[in-house]
Amino acid sequence: MMSSMATTQNSQPGAAATATAASAPPPEPAAHSAALNASPHPPPPPTRAAQGPDWWLMMKAFLTQGKKIASFAPSSRFMARKLLDGIDWANTQTIVELGAGTGPITTVMTKLARPETKLIVIELDPILCSRLRERFRNAANVDVILGDATRLGELLAERGIRQVDHVISGLPLPSFPAAARDAVLEVAARTIVPNGTFRQITVMPLVYYKLYRRYFDDVRFRFVPFNLPPGGVYVCRGYRGTLLATK
């Protein structure tokens, strides 16, 4: 599924997540678009054309980029359903997706979200980002950004977004250097509304539960057996801060 940052792990279905790979805990494999009509930001930079089916783009990225890619296959529809279960779409204004890969989660969100709900999709890999822009070019509420997840705060500020309802991540966060991981989670937590959630995809069920528990007071795990490979979702609430996370 995803990616978007300056270092990574192999933890969740996603795609390239950073510009610099990290040597950290065992990698946890994990996982257009016209800008929003009211967006003041400049047109997106050109990206290389994506050629081939989704599974091939993910596999090729995984084999050539290693830790920058969270998974060798797109997330299944079962993973998407489990990830998005419980979101109050009638009252959701903005959702951020980090490391969207080829867009299997984004596709489901476009079907569930109201037309006025903003879907901010951040992907670092140019080829995967090209596929996303092609796929969602007619979705006016989808803003696909070629960018680094560690710059989440800047990317949202450029679009005049101060708060979001949920942040969905397909990044391989466990393999990020601690400082980079802290940066992503801190900015995400600071922008999420009080009743919102941080939702993390993984294809290493429960292996990193304790890691996320260091950052959040409430961490629930949802197992997804029907995914390649089998995985799950961490639904996190109550950010504890990076200081507590280091203890």
ABEGO torsion letter per residue (X at the ends): XBEGBABBBBABBBBBABABBBBBBBBBBBXXGBBBAABABBBBBBBBBBBEBAAAAAAAAAAAAEAABABABBBBAAAAAAAABGBBAAABABBBBBGAEAGAAAAAAAAABBAABBBBBBBABAAAAAAAAAAAAABAABBBBBBBAAAAAAAAAAAGBABBABBBBABBAAABBAAAAAAAAAAAAAABBAABBBBBBBABBGAAAAAAAAABABBBBBBBABBOBBBEBBBBBGBAEAAAAAX
